[in-house]
Each structure stands twice: as C-alpha cells, then as structure tokens.
Amino acid sequence: MGKGVTDIRSSQRQLAPDIAGPDHAEPTFLRALSTKASTAKAHRFQNLYGCLNEALLHTAWRKLNKRGAAGVDKETVAQYGKQLDTNIRQLVECLKRGEYRSRLVRRKYIPKGNGKERPLGIPVVEDRLLQSAARLLLEAIFEADFQPVSYAYRHKMGAKDAVKDLTYELQFGRHGYVVEADIKGFFDNINHDWLLRMLRERIDDKPFLGLIDTWLKAGILETDGTVFHPHTGTPQGGVISPMLANIYLHYVLDLWFAKVVKPHCQGQAHIIRYADDFVCTFQYRREARAFYKVLPKRLKKFALAVAPEKTCIHRFSRFHPGRNRRFTFLGFEFYWEADSKGTPRVWRRTAKKKLRGSVRACKEWIKVNRHKRLPVLLKTLKRKVRGHYNYFRVVGNSRGLWTFYKEVVKLLYKWLNRRSQRRSLTWPKLKQVLERFAFPTPAQQTRQTVNRGLA
C-alpha cells in the first residue's frame, strides 16, 4: 500500500478502548476483539459477518440516533422500534440466508456557512441499524490502531480536545511554522478500492467487506427523483461513514506523518487532525515548505486533493507575535500575544467567519419561529446560545462571546417587534423579559460552569 501505509505494527496505542458503556451491558466479544487488536497488531480478523447477531443489533439500536430522519421508505426510527424484536430477528435471518440488500439512500441538502449546500445521505432505518452494528466491530478493531493525533468520531475525544492539545503544543513546543490544510470534497472522493484495501489490513472476512462495499455503492435518490450509483465517496449522514473516513485518513495522513514525515525532520513536527481538517506544525521553515510541497502528491495518490483556498503556510512564533499572524482551526483563530505580565502566549478567539455563521443561524431560526409563545421560543434559543458558549468559552475569548450575545439580543428585538403591525417591545421591556426568563450571558454561563466544577 505504499511507504508509511503497509506497516501497521508500530506507533499505535497500547491500551484497548473501553467499548462498554455504563448504562447497558454489551456483548463481551467486543472487548475480546479490542484486546486482540491491541495485543496482536498483525492479526487479521475473521467471521465478523457472523458477529452481526441479535445481541449486537440490540446494542447498536441503543446507540442509534432516535431523532434521525426517515429514509426513502418514509419509515421513522420510532415506527421501526414498535416491533423491534421481530424486525431484528428478521434482519438476522436475512443476513444468514445472504439475502440482505441495501436500500436507496435519500439525498438531502443542508446550507453551509459559505452559502453553499452540503449533501447528506440518509439511509433507511434498517440499513442504519446494521451500519451501527458494523461500526461497533470496526471501532473495537481499529481504535487500537488509531493515532492519538486523530480526534474526530472517537470515544471521549472531540473538537475541543483537539483545540486544547494544539494550543498546548504551540505554547510549549518549539514550533515556528504552521501548515493549515483542508481536503477538498473529502467524503465525496474517498476511493472505494483503496478503502477496502485498507480494511483488509485488519479484516479477513469477504462477506463483511462485501457488506461495506454494498453500502459504499448504494444508489442515491436525488431530490429531483433521479438515482445514481457512486463510484467514489461515502455519503455524509451514513452511520458508518465517519468510521470509514477515519480509517481512510489514518493510513493516508496519520501513519504517513508518523512514519515518513517526522523521521525526516530535524526539528519538531506535529499534526492534529479532526476529520478532514488538520494542522501541521514545524520548527523549521524548510521542513514546513517541504511538507507543503509533498502533501498534494501524497493526497493525489489516494484520489484526494487539498482545497487551495484553505491550505497555506503561516509564520507562527512567540518571536513574531501579533494578531495579523494567525490561523484558523475548528472555529478558533490562534495567535501569539503578550499577556498582562508581558509573557508571550497563544490565544484563541472565535473566528470571524464562524461568529458570522452562528449569528446568521440564530437569525434564521428566530425569524422562522418568532410566532411561537415567548417561553417556548426562549427555551430553545437559550439552549442554542449555551451551546455556543460551551464550545467557544476559552481564556481570552470573552469579547467574542459578548459580541455573539449582543447580536442575538438585537435579533430578538428586531423579530419580536415584527410579530404584529406595531412595534410594542422597547429595549427596557426586552431587558425585563430576558431577566425574567434567565437568558444566559457569557458571564453567567462562566459562573455556572465554575460552580459545577466546585460542587
């Protein structure tokens, strides 16, 4: 599979993941798979298809998103769950007879922050359930192989962890240059042959791999009624798609960086990846430039390409501070600046593009829902605002949080006054309403978080 790809016997995590959750007992063979994967790096697993039994499907059902949209058959998760035992029993029998066939995937488009639309693929509930079970098996096997620099779609790891660890690496490491990169249309361009080849590094089970291949090539029903069968990519929205994407980039990027890039660097080098967004830091400019030059060639080998408008090299050093030398990662702008004691440190603030997108999303939601009763309207809006605070609440970002709060309050004033022919809500009255319903401010949210931590 190429240099840095075939060798999966080193540079891996040593501990098996904790697959079992606290609320439900899960099939013990998942732990056995995890233990075997972490102790035998060259082992290829067999008979995974036979593990898709009723017990595993019931476990997968508990993890399934119960609010997911219906597929092409218009059957909801709630409707499927009314006869869950019967449906799962029939699905297992269908698998045993080799008669299972995936259904069409319903295409849905959702708006992105840049004015474009993101295509989602929504499988039928039964396909989602089976994909969820297959994902449990893949997690048990590949979690032992994934590098610690990969943060997306993993147990107890997320975007804030990636941001925190990147900040620590920049603050205390010897890094002077940052390569900010993004893969163009990643989910739509995953090469099926390469992906199956990567899966075979750890899996020796043709029926199970055939099942995954069936999902990759499932027909997609477009909004205009046309159907096409993809030759590349995995649909965003599929339950198993995030795991397959992680496996793909594990071999394409993570192992390559660990086994090829870092050994050729004389200075420090580090990568932080969240899904297809990643940042690489280097101590020396020549090594940052060398990586920047070879990265498109590496991605091209696996049918991928960088997004030129989102890929560049930044001078990023404590010796060259200032907000003009900044880069963006996962919604945050990173920059060097001296603190109150004159010590240079890495700061984070809400990226302007992300702030505008969050305000725009609130505007559209308030505009559509302004007719609802005020308690109902504010209950949901408070939850949205708290979610924004929880993610972007970091030291040094109070200005960004207060800007968001003020913009949302302005939108409330504007659209609540458009519920009738005459303007009836004044600023003092709106302030009383916000106080009455305990609308959260950044300061209040911070105090609540601190109090929970002390309790």
Residue, then its C-alpha position, 0 to 999 in steps of 0.5 A: m500500500g505504499k511507504g508509511v501505509t503497509d506497516i501497521r505494527s508500530s506507533q499505535r496505542q497500547l491500551a484497548p478502548d473501553i467499548a462498554g458503556p455504563d448504562h447497558a451491558e454489551p456483548t463481551f466479544l467486543r472487548a475480546l476483539s479490542t484486546k486482540a487488536s491491541t495485543a496482536k497488531a498483525h492479526r487479521f480478523q475473521n467471521l465478523y459477518g457472523c458477529l452481526n447477531e441479535a445481541l449486537l443489533h440490540t446494542a447498536w439500536r441503543k446507540l442509534n440516533k432516535r431523532g434521525a430522519a426517515g429514509v426513502d421508505k418514509e419509515t421513522v426510527a420510532q415506527y421501526g422500534k414498535q416491533l423491534d424484536t421481530n424486525i431484528r430477528q428478521l434482519v438476522e435471518c436475512l443476513k444468514r440466508g445472504e439475502y440482505r440488500s441495501r436500500l436507496v439512500r435519500r439525498k438531502y441538502i443542508p446550507k453551509g456557512n459559505g452559502k453553499e449546500r452540503p449533501l447528506g445521505i440518509p439511509v433507511v432505518e434498517d440499513r442504519l441499524l446494521q451500519s451501527a452494528a458494523r461500526l461497533l466491530l470496526e471501532a473495537i478493531f481499529e481504535a487500537d490502531f488509531q493515532p492519538v493525533s486523530y480526534a474526530y468520531r472517537h470515544k471521549m475525544g472531540a473538537k475541543d480536545a483537539v483545540k486544547d492539545l494544539t494550543y498546548e503544543l504551540q505554547f510549549g513546543r518549539h514550533g515556528y511554522v504552521v501548515e493549515a490544510d483542508i481536503k477538498g470534497f473529502f467524503d465525496n472522493i474517498n476511493h472505494d478500492w483503496l478503502l477496502r484495501m485498507l480494511r483488509e489490513r485488519i479484516d479477513d472476512k469477504p462477506f463483511l467487506g462485501l457488506i461495506d462495499t454494498w453500502l459504499k455503492a448504494g444508489i442515491l435518490e436525488t431530490d429531483g427523483t433521479v438515482f445514481h450509483p457512486h463510484t467514489g465517496t461515502p455519503q455524509g449522514g451514513v452511520i458508518s461513514p465517519m468510521l470509514a473516513n477515519i480509517y481512510l485518513h489514518y493510513v493516508l495522513d496519520l501513519w504517513f506523518a508518523k512514519v515518513v514525515k517526522p523521521h525526516c525532520q530535524g526539528q519538531a513536527h506535529i499534526i492534529r487532525y479532526a476529520d478532514d481538517f488538520v494542522c501541521t506544525f514545524q520548527y523549521r521553515r524548510e521542513a514546513r515548505a517541504f511538507y507543503k510541497v509533498l502533501p498534494k502528491r501524497l493526497k493525489k495518490f489516494a484520489l484526494a486533493v487539498a482545497p487551495e483556498k484553505t491550505c497555506i503556510h503561516r509564520f507562527s512564533r512567540f518571536h513574531p507575535g501579533r494578531n495579523r499572524r494567525f490561523t484558523f482551526l475548528g472555529f478558533e483563530f490562534y495567535w501569539e500575544a503578550d499577556s498582562k505580565g508581558t509573557p508571550r502566549v497563544w490565544r484563541r478567539t472565535a473566528k470571524k467567519k464562524l461568529r458570522g455563521s452562528v449569528r446568521a443561524c440564530k437569525e434564521w431560526i428566530k425569524v422562522n419561529r418568532h410566532k411561537r409563545l415567548p417561553v417556548l421560543l426562549k427555551t430553545l434559543k437559550r439552549k442554542v446560545r449555551g451551546h455556543y458558549n460551551y464550545f467557544r468559552v476559552v481564556g481570552n475569548s470573552r469579547g467574542l462571546w459578548t459580541f455573539y450575545k449582543e447580536v442575538v439580543k438585537l435579533l430578538y428585538k428586531w423579530l419580536n417587534r415584527r410579530s404584529q403591525r406595531r412595534s410594542l417591545t422597547w429595549p427596557k421591556l426586552k431587558q425585563v423579559l430576558e431577566r425574567f426568563a434567565f437568558p444566559t450571558p457569557a458571564q453567567q454561563t462562566r459562573q455556572t460552569v465554575n460552580r459545577g466544577l466546585a460542587 
